[in-house]
Amino acid sequence: MDNEINLDKLLKQVEQADLMQLMNAASYEEDEDKKKVLEALFTYALDKRQEKIINEKDFVR
């Protein structure tokens, strides 16, 4: 249960993170495994922001 709470906290922080900062961190990371994690976090944050915009009442599809 504690791990789930910690993961939720982490993901909330990622959602609020600066997208450019995440992308830059991924771009300049030399360790391939860390780079993949940073890219995944960037994608997650971007997806959450897009989801929020798409779900707005005035969004036109």
PyMOL Python script that loads the backbone (N, CA, C, O; Angstrom):
from pymol import cmd

cmd.read_pdbstr("""\
ATOM      1  N   MET A   1       0.819  -1.195   0.000  1.00  0.00           N
ATOM      2  CA  MET A   1       0.000   0.000   0.000  1.00  0.00           C
ATOM      3  C   MET A   1       0.865   1.262   0.000  1.00  0.00           C
ATOM      4  O   MET A   1       0.561   2.219  -0.711  1.00  0.00           O
ATOM      5  N   ASP A   2       1.932   1.269   0.787  1.00  0.00           N
ATOM      6  CA  ASP A   2       2.813   2.438   0.824  1.00  0.00           C
ATOM      7  C   ASP A   2       3.465   2.691  -0.529  1.00  0.00           C
ATOM      8  O   ASP A   2       3.638   3.840  -0.937  1.00  0.00           O
ATOM      9  N   ASN A   3       3.825   1.615  -1.221  1.00  0.00           N
ATOM     10  CA  ASN A   3       4.430   1.777  -2.539  1.00  0.00           C
ATOM     11  C   ASN A   3       3.467   2.434  -3.509  1.00  0.00           C
ATOM     12  O   ASN A   3       3.865   3.259  -4.331  1.00  0.00           O
ATOM     13  N   GLU A   4       2.195   2.063  -3.410  1.00  0.00           N
ATOM     14  CA  GLU A   4       1.180   2.640  -4.285  1.00  0.00           C
ATOM     15  C   GLU A   4       1.026   4.132  -4.005  1.00  0.00           C
ATOM     16  O   GLU A   4       0.899   4.933  -4.931  1.00  0.00           O
ATOM     17  N   ILE A   5       1.037   4.497  -2.738  1.00  0.00           N
ATOM     18  CA  ILE A   5       0.919   5.901  -2.355  1.00  0.00           C
ATOM     19  C   ILE A   5       2.127   6.682  -2.861  1.00  0.00           C
ATOM     20  O   ILE A   5       1.979   7.791  -3.373  1.00  0.00           O
ATOM     21  N   ASN A   6       3.310   6.115  -2.724  1.00  0.00           N
ATOM     22  CA  ASN A   6       4.518   6.779  -3.198  1.00  0.00           C
ATOM     23  C   ASN A   6       4.499   6.938  -4.713  1.00  0.00           C
ATOM     24  O   ASN A   6       4.928   7.967  -5.236  1.00  0.00           O
ATOM     25  N   LEU A   7       4.012   5.941  -5.409  1.00  0.00           N
ATOM     26  CA  LEU A   7       3.918   6.028  -6.862  1.00  0.00           C
ATOM     27  C   LEU A   7       2.930   7.118  -7.261  1.00  0.00           C
ATOM     28  O   LEU A   7       3.188   7.881  -8.192  1.00  0.00           O
ATOM     29  N   ASP A   8       1.810   7.193  -6.567  1.00  0.00           N
ATOM     30  CA  ASP A   8       0.832   8.241  -6.851  1.00  0.00           C
ATOM     31  C   ASP A   8       1.440   9.628  -6.648  1.00  0.00           C
ATOM     32  O   ASP A   8       1.211  10.534  -7.449  1.00  0.00           O
ATOM     33  N   LYS A   9       2.211   9.788  -5.583  1.00  0.00           N
ATOM     34  CA  LYS A   9       2.875  11.068  -5.322  1.00  0.00           C
ATOM     35  C   LYS A   9       3.867  11.397  -6.439  1.00  0.00           C
ATOM     36  O   LYS A   9       3.929  12.528  -6.921  1.00  0.00           O
ATOM     37  N   LEU A  10       4.627  10.400  -6.833  1.00  0.00           N
ATOM     38  CA  LEU A  10       5.611  10.597  -7.899  1.00  0.00           C
ATOM     39  C   LEU A  10       4.926  11.021  -9.194  1.00  0.00           C
ATOM     40  O   LEU A  10       5.365  11.961  -9.857  1.00  0.00           O
ATOM     41  N   LEU A  11       3.858  10.332  -9.546  1.00  0.00           N
ATOM     42  CA  LEU A  11       3.167  10.648 -10.795  1.00  0.00           C
ATOM     43  C   LEU A  11       2.517  12.031 -10.743  1.00  0.00           C
ATOM     44  O   LEU A  11       2.466  12.722 -11.760  1.00  0.00           O
ATOM     45  N   LYS A  12       2.027  12.436  -9.594  1.00  0.00           N
ATOM     46  CA  LYS A  12       1.474  13.792  -9.448  1.00  0.00           C
ATOM     47  C   LYS A  12       2.569  14.834  -9.668  1.00  0.00           C
ATOM     48  O   LYS A  12       2.339  15.860 -10.309  1.00  0.00           O
ATOM     49  N   GLN A  13       3.754  14.566  -9.135  1.00  0.00           N
ATOM     50  CA  GLN A  13       4.870  15.486  -9.329  1.00  0.00           C
ATOM     51  C   GLN A  13       5.262  15.559 -10.798  1.00  0.00           C
ATOM     52  O   GLN A  13       5.564  16.634 -11.317  1.00  0.00           O
ATOM     53  N   VAL A  14       5.255  14.417 -11.458  1.00  0.00           N
ATOM     54  CA  VAL A  14       5.605  14.374 -12.876  1.00  0.00           C
ATOM     55  C   VAL A  14       4.572  15.146 -13.695  1.00  0.00           C
ATOM     56  O   VAL A  14       4.931  15.865 -14.627  1.00  0.00           O
ATOM     57  N   GLU A  15       3.301  15.001 -13.355  1.00  0.00           N
ATOM     58  CA  GLU A  15       2.245  15.719 -14.074  1.00  0.00           C
ATOM     59  C   GLU A  15       2.447  17.227 -14.003  1.00  0.00           C
ATOM     60  O   GLU A  15       2.091  17.946 -14.937  1.00  0.00           O
ATOM     61  N   GLN A  16       3.011  17.703 -12.914  1.00  0.00           N
ATOM     62  CA  GLN A  16       3.195  19.135 -12.707  1.00  0.00           C
ATOM     63  C   GLN A  16       4.575  19.625 -13.142  1.00  0.00           C
ATOM     64  O   GLN A  16       4.862  20.821 -13.077  1.00  0.00           O
ATOM     65  N   ALA A  17       5.414  18.717 -13.577  1.00  0.00           N
ATOM     66  CA  ALA A  17       6.782  19.072 -13.952  1.00  0.00           C
ATOM     67  C   ALA A  17       6.800  19.878 -15.248  1.00  0.00           C
ATOM     68  O   ALA A  17       5.875  19.808 -16.057  1.00  0.00           O
ATOM     69  N   ASP A  18       7.853  20.625 -15.418  1.00  0.00           N
ATOM     70  CA  ASP A  18       8.078  21.392 -16.640  1.00  0.00           C
ATOM     71  C   ASP A  18       8.439  20.414 -17.761  1.00  0.00           C
ATOM     72  O   ASP A  18       9.420  19.678 -17.653  1.00  0.00           O
ATOM     73  N   LEU A  19       7.655  20.408 -18.827  1.00  0.00           N
ATOM     74  CA  LEU A  19       7.876  19.455 -19.918  1.00  0.00           C
ATOM     75  C   LEU A  19       9.233  19.652 -20.590  1.00  0.00           C
ATOM     76  O   LEU A  19       9.903  18.681 -20.942  1.00  0.00           O
ATOM     77  N   MET A  20       9.629  20.892 -20.765  1.00  0.00           N
ATOM     78  CA  MET A  20      10.930  21.152 -21.394  1.00  0.00           C
ATOM     79  C   MET A  20      12.067  20.631 -20.521  1.00  0.00           C
ATOM     80  O   MET A  20      13.064  20.116 -21.028  1.00  0.00           O
ATOM     81  N   GLN A  21      11.913  20.765 -19.234  1.00  0.00           N
ATOM     82  CA  GLN A  21      12.937  20.279 -18.312  1.00  0.00           C
ATOM     83  C   GLN A  21      13.046  18.750 -18.399  1.00  0.00           C
ATOM     84  O   GLN A  21      14.146  18.199 -18.402  1.00  0.00           O
ATOM     85  N   LEU A  22      11.907  18.084 -18.470  1.00  0.00           N
ATOM     86  CA  LEU A  22      11.925  16.624 -18.610  1.00  0.00           C
ATOM     87  C   LEU A  22      12.560  16.204 -19.934  1.00  0.00           C
ATOM     88  O   LEU A  22      13.364  15.273 -19.975  1.00  0.00           O
ATOM     89  N   MET A  23      12.197  16.889 -21.008  1.00  0.00           N
ATOM     90  CA  MET A  23      12.743  16.540 -22.321  1.00  0.00           C
ATOM     91  C   MET A  23      14.243  16.814 -22.375  1.00  0.00           C
ATOM     92  O   MET A  23      15.006  16.016 -22.921  1.00  0.00           O
ATOM     93  N   ASN A  24      14.660  17.932 -21.812  1.00  0.00           N
ATOM     94  CA  ASN A  24      16.091  18.239 -21.791  1.00  0.00           C
ATOM     95  C   ASN A  24      16.862  17.216 -20.968  1.00  0.00           C
ATOM     96  O   ASN A  24      17.950  16.787 -21.353  1.00  0.00           O
ATOM     97  N   ALA A  25      16.297  16.834 -19.847  1.00  0.00           N
ATOM     98  CA  ALA A  25      16.955  15.830 -19.005  1.00  0.00           C
ATOM     99  C   ALA A  25      17.121  14.526 -19.776  1.00  0.00           C
ATOM    100  O   ALA A  25      18.166  13.879 -19.699  1.00  0.00           O
ATOM    101  N   ALA A  26      16.090  14.147 -20.513  1.00  0.00           N
ATOM    102  CA  ALA A  26      16.164  12.916 -21.309  1.00  0.00           C
ATOM    103  C   ALA A  26      17.174  13.063 -22.442  1.00  0.00           C
ATOM    104  O   ALA A  26      17.930  12.136 -22.733  1.00  0.00           O
ATOM    105  N   SER A  27      17.185  14.213 -23.068  1.00  0.00           N
ATOM    106  CA  SER A  27      18.079  14.438 -24.211  1.00  0.00           C
ATOM    107  C   SER A  27      19.552  14.362 -23.828  1.00  0.00           C
ATOM    108  O   SER A  27      20.377  13.849 -24.584  1.00  0.00           O
ATOM    109  N   TYR A  28      19.868  14.876 -22.655  1.00  0.00           N
ATOM    110  CA  TYR A  28      21.270  14.943 -22.246  1.00  0.00           C
ATOM    111  C   TYR A  28      21.715  13.778 -21.363  1.00  0.00           C
ATOM    112  O   TYR A  28      22.882  13.697 -20.979  1.00  0.00           O
ATOM    113  N   GLU A  29      20.797  12.889 -21.046  1.00  0.00           N
ATOM    114  CA  GLU A  29      21.150  11.738 -20.204  1.00  0.00           C
ATOM    115  C   GLU A  29      21.981  10.747 -21.012  1.00  0.00           C
ATOM    116  O   GLU A  29      21.603  10.361 -22.118  1.00  0.00           O
ATOM    117  N   GLU A  30      23.099  10.345 -20.456  1.00  0.00           N
ATOM    118  CA  GLU A  30      23.985   9.409 -21.144  1.00  0.00           C
ATOM    119  C   GLU A  30      23.623   7.950 -20.868  1.00  0.00           C
ATOM    120  O   GLU A  30      23.828   7.085 -21.720  1.00  0.00           O
ATOM    121  N   ASP A  31      23.091   7.680 -19.696  1.00  0.00           N
ATOM    122  CA  ASP A  31      22.701   6.319 -19.331  1.00  0.00           C
ATOM    123  C   ASP A  31      21.399   5.978 -20.063  1.00  0.00           C
ATOM    124  O   ASP A  31      20.377   6.630 -19.850  1.00  0.00           O
ATOM    125  N   GLU A  32      21.437   4.973 -20.909  1.00  0.00           N
ATOM    126  CA  GLU A  32      20.280   4.619 -21.739  1.00  0.00           C
ATOM    127  C   GLU A  32      19.050   4.233 -20.922  1.00  0.00           C
ATOM    128  O   GLU A  32      17.927   4.574 -21.295  1.00  0.00           O
ATOM    129  N   ASP A  33      19.251   3.531 -19.818  1.00  0.00           N
ATOM    130  CA  ASP A  33      18.110   3.136 -18.983  1.00  0.00           C
ATOM    131  C   ASP A  33      17.441   4.356 -18.355  1.00  0.00           C
ATOM    132  O   ASP A  33      16.214   4.457 -18.337  1.00  0.00           O
ATOM    133  N   LYS A  34      18.244   5.269 -17.846  1.00  0.00           N
ATOM    134  CA  LYS A  34      17.693   6.495 -17.259  1.00  0.00           C
ATOM    135  C   LYS A  34      17.007   7.338 -18.330  1.00  0.00           C
ATOM    136  O   LYS A  34      15.966   7.948 -18.087  1.00  0.00           O
ATOM    137  N   LYS A  35      17.604   7.362 -19.506  1.00  0.00           N
ATOM    138  CA  LYS A  35      17.022   8.116 -20.622  1.00  0.00           C
ATOM    139  C   LYS A  35      15.623   7.591 -20.952  1.00  0.00           C
ATOM    140  O   LYS A  35      14.701   8.374 -21.180  1.00  0.00           O
ATOM    141  N   LYS A  36      15.472   6.280 -20.976  1.00  0.00           N
ATOM    142  CA  LYS A  36      14.167   5.678 -21.264  1.00  0.00           C
ATOM    143  C   LYS A  36      13.141   6.037 -20.193  1.00  0.00           C
ATOM    144  O   LYS A  36      11.979   6.301 -20.503  1.00  0.00           O
ATOM    145  N   VAL A  37      13.569   6.048 -18.946  1.00  0.00           N
ATOM    146  CA  VAL A  37      12.663   6.411 -17.849  1.00  0.00           C
ATOM    147  C   VAL A  37      12.239   7.870 -17.988  1.00  0.00           C
ATOM    148  O   VAL A  37      11.058   8.191 -17.857  1.00  0.00           O
ATOM    149  N   LEU A  38      13.190   8.744 -18.251  1.00  0.00           N
ATOM    150  CA  LEU A  38      12.871  10.165 -18.407  1.00  0.00           C
ATOM    151  C   LEU A  38      11.945  10.396 -19.601  1.00  0.00           C
ATOM    152  O   LEU A  38      11.032  11.218 -19.528  1.00  0.00           O
ATOM    153  N   GLU A  39      12.172   9.686 -20.678  1.00  0.00           N
ATOM    154  CA  GLU A  39      11.289   9.802 -21.845  1.00  0.00           C
ATOM    155  C   GLU A  39       9.882   9.311 -21.514  1.00  0.00           C
ATOM    156  O   GLU A  39       8.893   9.905 -21.946  1.00  0.00           O
ATOM    157  N   ALA A  40       9.798   8.235 -20.752  1.00  0.00           N
ATOM    158  CA  ALA A  40       8.487   7.711 -20.347  1.00  0.00           C
ATOM    159  C   ALA A  40       7.769   8.706 -19.428  1.00  0.00           C
ATOM    160  O   ALA A  40       6.558   8.897 -19.543  1.00  0.00           O
ATOM    161  N   LEU A  41       8.507   9.329 -18.530  1.00  0.00           N
ATOM    162  CA  LEU A  41       7.908  10.329 -17.643  1.00  0.00           C
ATOM    163  C   LEU A  41       7.429  11.539 -18.443  1.00  0.00           C
ATOM    164  O   LEU A  41       6.361  12.085 -18.166  1.00  0.00           O
ATOM    165  N   PHE A  42       8.209  11.953 -19.423  1.00  0.00           N
ATOM    166  CA  PHE A  42       7.807  13.057 -20.297  1.00  0.00           C
ATOM    167  C   PHE A  42       6.508  12.703 -21.024  1.00  0.00           C
ATOM    168  O   PHE A  42       5.572  13.501 -21.062  1.00  0.00           O
ATOM    169  N   THR A  43       6.461  11.515 -21.590  1.00  0.00           N
ATOM    170  CA  THR A  43       5.278  11.069 -22.323  1.00  0.00           C
ATOM    171  C   THR A  43       4.060  11.011 -21.407  1.00  0.00           C
ATOM    172  O   THR A  43       2.964  11.411 -21.799  1.00  0.00           O
ATOM    173  N   TYR A  44       4.250  10.519 -20.202  1.00  0.00           N
ATOM    174  CA  TYR A  44       3.157  10.451 -19.230  1.00  0.00           C
ATOM    175  C   TYR A  44       2.621  11.856 -18.928  1.00  0.00           C
ATOM    176  O   TYR A  44       1.411  12.083 -18.951  1.00  0.00           O
ATOM    177  N   ALA A  45       3.524  12.787 -18.649  1.00  0.00           N
ATOM    178  CA  ALA A  45       3.113  14.149 -18.321  1.00  0.00           C
ATOM    179  C   ALA A  45       2.393  14.796 -19.504  1.00  0.00           C
ATOM    180  O   ALA A  45       1.375  15.464 -19.325  1.00  0.00           O
ATOM    181  N   LEU A  46       2.915  14.599 -20.691  1.00  0.00           N
ATOM    182  CA  LEU A  46       2.295  15.157 -21.886  1.00  0.00           C
ATOM    183  C   LEU A  46       0.909  14.553 -22.109  1.00  0.00           C
ATOM    184  O   LEU A  46      -0.042  15.273 -22.410  1.00  0.00           O
ATOM    185  N   ASP A  47       0.796  13.249 -21.962  1.00  0.00           N
ATOM    186  CA  ASP A  47      -0.503  12.574 -22.120  1.00  0.00           C
ATOM    187  C   ASP A  47      -1.537  13.118 -21.141  1.00  0.00           C
ATOM    188  O   ASP A  47      -2.687  13.350 -21.514  1.00  0.00           O
ATOM    189  N   LYS A  48      -1.134  13.321 -19.901  1.00  0.00           N
ATOM    190  CA  LYS A  48      -2.068  13.829 -18.888  1.00  0.00           C
ATOM    191  C   LYS A  48      -2.540  15.236 -19.241  1.00  0.00           C
ATOM    192  O   LYS A  48      -3.712  15.563 -19.053  1.00  0.00           O
ATOM    193  N   ARG A  49      -1.639  16.065 -19.748  1.00  0.00           N
ATOM    194  CA  ARG A  49      -2.031  17.427 -20.128  1.00  0.00           C
ATOM    195  C   ARG A  49      -2.956  17.412 -21.339  1.00  0.00           C
ATOM    196  O   ARG A  49      -3.928  18.165 -21.395  1.00  0.00           O
ATOM    197  N   GLN A  50      -2.654  16.561 -22.297  1.00  0.00           N
ATOM    198  CA  GLN A  50      -3.515  16.451 -23.468  1.00  0.00           C
ATOM    199  C   GLN A  50      -4.893  15.918 -23.083  1.00  0.00           C
ATOM    200  O   GLN A  50      -5.912  16.390 -23.586  1.00  0.00           O
ATOM    201  N   GLU A  51      -4.913  14.948 -22.201  1.00  0.00           N
ATOM    202  CA  GLU A  51      -6.178  14.374 -21.730  1.00  0.00           C
ATOM    203  C   GLU A  51      -7.046  15.448 -21.076  1.00  0.00           C
ATOM    204  O   GLU A  51      -8.257  15.498 -21.295  1.00  0.00           O
ATOM    205  N   LYS A  52      -6.426  16.293 -20.285  1.00  0.00           N
ATOM    206  CA  LYS A  52      -7.151  17.369 -19.608  1.00  0.00           C
ATOM    207  C   LYS A  52      -7.764  18.330 -20.634  1.00  0.00           C
ATOM    208  O   LYS A  52      -8.914  18.742 -20.486  1.00  0.00           O
ATOM    209  N   ILE A  53      -7.011  18.680 -21.655  1.00  0.00           N
ATOM    210  CA  ILE A  53      -7.500  19.593 -22.692  1.00  0.00           C
ATOM    211  C   ILE A  53      -8.625  18.946 -23.493  1.00  0.00           C
ATOM    212  O   ILE A  53      -9.642  19.584 -23.768  1.00  0.00           O
ATOM    213  N   ILE A  54      -8.446  17.696 -23.863  1.00  0.00           N
ATOM    214  CA  ILE A  54      -9.460  16.987 -24.652  1.00  0.00           C
ATOM    215  C   ILE A  54     -10.771  16.865 -23.887  1.00  0.00           C
ATOM    216  O   ILE A  54     -11.846  16.902 -24.487  1.00  0.00           O
ATOM    217  N   ASN A  55     -10.691  16.722 -22.588  1.00  0.00           N
ATOM    218  CA  ASN A  55     -11.896  16.553 -21.774  1.00  0.00           C
ATOM    219  C   ASN A  55     -12.596  17.870 -21.436  1.00  0.00           C
ATOM    220  O   ASN A  55     -13.648  17.867 -20.799  1.00  0.00           O
ATOM    221  N   GLU A  56     -12.016  18.991 -21.861  1.00  0.00           N
ATOM    222  CA  GLU A  56     -12.673  20.271 -21.619  1.00  0.00           C
ATOM    223  C   GLU A  56     -13.946  20.362 -22.457  1.00  0.00           C
ATOM    224  O   GLU A  56     -14.023  19.830 -23.564  1.00  0.00           O
ATOM    225  N   LYS A  57     -14.915  21.033 -21.911  1.00  0.00           N
ATOM    226  CA  LYS A  57     -16.226  21.144 -22.548  1.00  0.00           C
ATOM    227  C   LYS A  57     -16.142  21.783 -23.939  1.00  0.00           C
ATOM    228  O   LYS A  57     -16.859  21.373 -24.851  1.00  0.00           O
ATOM    229  N   ASP A  58     -15.283  22.767 -24.102  1.00  0.00           N
ATOM    230  CA  ASP A  58     -15.210  23.516 -25.357  1.00  0.00           C
ATOM    231  C   ASP A  58     -14.290  22.891 -26.399  1.00  0.00           C
ATOM    232  O   ASP A  58     -14.135  23.437 -27.491  1.00  0.00           O
ATOM    233  N   PHE A  59     -13.684  21.766 -26.081  1.00  0.00           N
ATOM    234  CA  PHE A  59     -12.769  21.132 -27.029  1.00  0.00           C
ATOM    235  C   PHE A  59     -13.553  20.600 -28.228  1.00  0.00           C
ATOM    236  O   PHE A  59     -14.547  19.892 -28.071  1.00  0.00           O
ATOM    237  N   VAL A  60     -13.091  20.953 -29.422  1.00  0.00           N
ATOM    238  CA  VAL A  60     -13.751  20.516 -30.652  1.00  0.00           C
ATOM    239  C   VAL A  60     -12.930  19.396 -31.265  1.00  0.00           C
ATOM    240  O   VAL A  60     -11.725  19.532 -31.479  1.00  0.00           O
ATOM    241  N   ARG A  61     -13.596  18.299 -31.542  1.00  0.00           N
ATOM    242  CA  ARG A  61     -12.909  17.152 -32.158  1.00  0.00           C
ATOM    243  C   ARG A  61     -13.062  17.174 -33.645  1.00  0.00           C
ATOM    244  O   ARG A  61     -12.551  16.289 -34.331  1.00  0.00           O
TER     245      ARG A  61
END
""", "prot")
cmd.dss("prot")
cmd.show_as("cartoon", "prot")
cmd.util.cbc("prot")
cmd.orient("prot")
